[in-house]
Amino acid sequence: MARPRPIIGINCDYRLAERECSFLYPSYQRAVEAAGGIPLLIPPLARHPDIDVLLGACRGLLLTGGDDIHPRHYGQEIQGRFDAIATHKESADFRLVATAWERDVPILGVCYGMQLLSVLRGGSLIQDLPRGSDRVAHQADGALTRHEVRAAAGSQLADLFGREVQSTNSKHHQAVERAGDDLRVVGTTSDGVVEAIESPNHSFVLGVQWHPELEEEDAAGARLFDRLIAACR
């Protein structure tokens, strides 16, 4: 008999354009399905008790990329470029992650999702990474670029990579400055920018700064989603 496919909650993005919309880029859905999970889209709900109930139907949680967390959450003023998240989405995402953390729900955080994990646990962010020819390219005029990430020995990330250094895509102007409580830095670029964090005290909590869902042919990217699904079983 086939093993049941675990339901994976995925937080939706939100935009206010001609019409309000909550949405999800299909690459996240495809990555979860390919790994053996059933994606359940979670919009930014206004009522926190409803978030708790919806999360109760999930065996795991995928935190997607997005815009910038307001720096008031880590005791700073806005510095440089700031692409604001809608306040109600920010509030809903914080509640979603806090509840999942308390319940030891397996979590994979991607880009903004990784930063959300760290800030929730009391960490801080670099608000606007400097650019220069002597630094690693973390973004290229808003497009994807590539760089290498070095994984910490003995980490889940190193096990997933199967090697010490892995090439990843990159598209971000913010990064984790100080990892939050019960999180440790397990991946960095050669210029010291944090690219991955994980919790040593949970069944599976891993945050990565790149977008593994965009690399369907990359074995290391697929293994991230495979490990999430395995932790949910």
C-alpha positions in Angstrom: 0.0 0.0 0.0 1.3 3.4 -0.9 2.2 5.7 1.9 -0.2 8.7 2.4 0.9 11.9 0.9 1.3 14.5 3.6 -0.5 17.9 3.3 2.0 20.7 3.2 0.7 24.2 4.0 2.1 27.0 1.7 1.7 30.6 2.6 0.3 32.7 -0.2 1.8 36.0 -1.4 -0.5 39.1 -1.6 -0.6 42.0 -4.0 -2.8 45.1 -4.2 -3.0 46.1 -7.9 -6.1 46.7 -9.9 -7.7 44.1 -7.7 -6.5 42.5 -4.5 -5.3 39.0 -4.8 -3.7 36.3 -2.8 -1.6 34.0 -5.0 1.1 31.4 -5.3 3.7 30.9 -8.0 3.2 27.4 -9.3 6.8 26.4 -9.0 6.3 26.0 -5.2 3.2 23.8 -5.8 5.1 21.7 -8.4 8.1 21.2 -6.1 5.9 19.9 -3.2 3.9 17.6 -5.5 7.1 16.2 -7.1 8.4 15.4 -3.6 5.3 13.5 -2.7 3.3 16.1 -0.8 -0.2 17.6 -1.3 0.0 21.4 -1.4 -2.5 23.4 0.7 -2.5 27.1 0.0 -2.9 29.3 3.1 -4.0 32.9 2.4 -3.1 35.7 4.9 -6.1 35.2 7.2 -7.2 38.1 9.4 -8.3 35.9 12.4 -5.4 34.2 14.1 -7.5 31.4 15.5 -8.4 30.4 11.9 -4.7 30.2 11.1 -4.2 27.8 14.0 -7.1 25.6 12.8 -5.9 25.6 9.2 -2.3 24.7 10.2 -3.8 21.8 12.2 -4.6 20.1 8.8 -1.0 20.3 7.7 1.9 17.9 8.4 4.5 20.4 7.2 4.9 24.0 6.2 6.6 25.7 3.2 7.3 29.4 3.7 7.6 31.1 0.3 9.6 34.1 -0.9 8.2 37.7 -0.7 9.0 41.3 0.1 10.6 42.9 3.1 9.7 42.4 6.8 9.4 45.8 8.5 12.5 46.5 10.5 10.5 47.5 13.6 10.3 43.8 14.2 14.0 43.7 15.0 14.3 47.2 16.6 15.5 49.2 13.6 14.4 52.0 11.3 14.1 51.6 7.6 17.5 51.9 5.8 17.9 52.0 2.1 15.5 50.1 -0.2 12.4 48.8 1.4 9.7 46.7 -0.4 6.9 46.6 2.2 4.8 43.5 2.8 1.1 44.2 3.5 0.6 44.5 7.2 -2.1 41.9 7.4 0.1 39.4 5.5 3.0 40.1 7.8 0.9 39.5 10.9 -0.6 36.3 9.5 2.8 34.9 8.5 4.2 35.6 11.9 1.3 33.8 13.5 1.6 30.9 11.1 5.3 30.4 11.8 5.0 30.9 15.6 2.3 28.2 15.8 4.2 25.8 13.6 7.4 26.3 15.7 5.5 25.6 18.9 4.0 22.4 17.5 7.3 21.2 16.0 5.7 21.1 12.5 8.5 20.5 9.9 9.3 23.9 8.1 11.2 24.7 5.0 11.7 28.5 4.6 12.7 30.0 1.2 14.1 33.5 0.9 11.7 35.8 2.8 10.5 32.6 4.5 14.0 32.1 5.9 14.2 35.7 7.1 10.8 35.4 8.7 12.0 32.4 10.7 15.0 34.3 12.0 13.1 37.5 12.8 10.4 35.6 14.6 13.1 34.0 16.9 14.6 37.4 17.7 17.1 37.7 14.9 17.9 40.7 12.7 18.4 41.4 9.0 20.8 43.3 6.8 18.3 45.6 5.2 20.1 46.4 1.9 23.1 44.4 0.9 25.9 46.6 -0.6 26.8 46.1 -4.2 30.3 46.2 -5.7 32.6 44.4 -8.0 34.6 42.9 -5.1 31.6 41.2 -3.6 29.5 38.2 -4.5 26.5 39.0 -6.7 23.4 38.3 -4.7 21.1 39.9 -7.3 21.5 41.2 -10.9 19.1 44.1 -11.5 16.2 42.1 -10.0 17.0 38.9 -12.0 18.4 35.6 -10.9 22.2 35.3 -10.6 24.4 32.5 -9.2 27.0 32.0 -6.5 28.4 29.2 -4.3 27.2 28.4 -0.8 29.4 26.7 1.7 27.6 24.3 4.1 28.7 23.9 7.7 30.2 20.5 8.5 27.7 18.1 10.2 24.7 20.2 9.3 21.5 18.9 7.6 22.4 21.3 4.7 25.7 19.6 4.2 24.0 16.2 4.2 21.5 17.5 1.6 24.2 19.0 -0.6 26.3 15.8 -0.4 29.3 18.2 -0.7 30.9 21.1 1.1 30.1 23.7 -1.6 27.0 24.0 -3.8 26.2 26.4 -6.6 22.8 28.1 -6.0 20.7 30.7 -7.7 20.3 34.1 -5.9 18.0 37.0 -6.0 17.8 39.0 -2.7 18.8 42.4 -1.4 18.3 41.5 2.3 19.9 38.7 4.4 20.0 37.4 7.9 22.4 39.5 10.0 22.0 37.7 13.3 20.3 34.3 13.5 17.4 34.0 15.9 17.3 31.9 19.1 17.5 28.2 18.5 18.7 28.7 15.0 22.2 28.3 13.7 23.9 29.5 10.5 24.7 26.5 8.3 25.4 28.1 4.9 27.3 31.2 3.8 28.8 32.7 0.7 32.5 33.7 0.4 31.6 37.3 1.4 30.1 36.0 4.7 26.4 36.5 3.8 24.2 34.0 5.5 22.5 31.7 3.0 21.0 29.0 5.3 19.9 28.5 8.9 18.5 25.5 10.7 17.2 24.5 14.1 19.1 21.8 16.0 16.2 21.3 18.4 13.3 20.5 16.0 12.5 17.6 13.8 13.1 19.7 10.7 13.4 23.5 10.4 15.6 24.7 7.6 15.7 28.1 5.9 17.5 28.8 2.6 18.0 32.2 1.0 17.9 30.9 -2.6 15.0 29.5 -4.6 15.3 25.7 -4.9 11.7 25.5 -6.3 13.1 27.2 -9.5 15.6 24.5 -10.1 13.5 21.5 -11.0 16.4 19.7 -12.6 18.8 20.3 -9.7 19.2 17.2 -7.5 20.3 19.2 -4.4 17.2 21.5 -4.7 14.9 18.6 -5.1 16.4 16.9 -2.0 15.3 19.9 0.1 11.7 19.2 -0.7 12.2 15.4 -0.3 13.6 16.0 3.2 10.6 18.2 4.1 8.2 15.5 3.0 10.2 12.7 4.8 10.1 14.7 8.0 6.4 15.0 7.7 6.0 11.2 7.5 
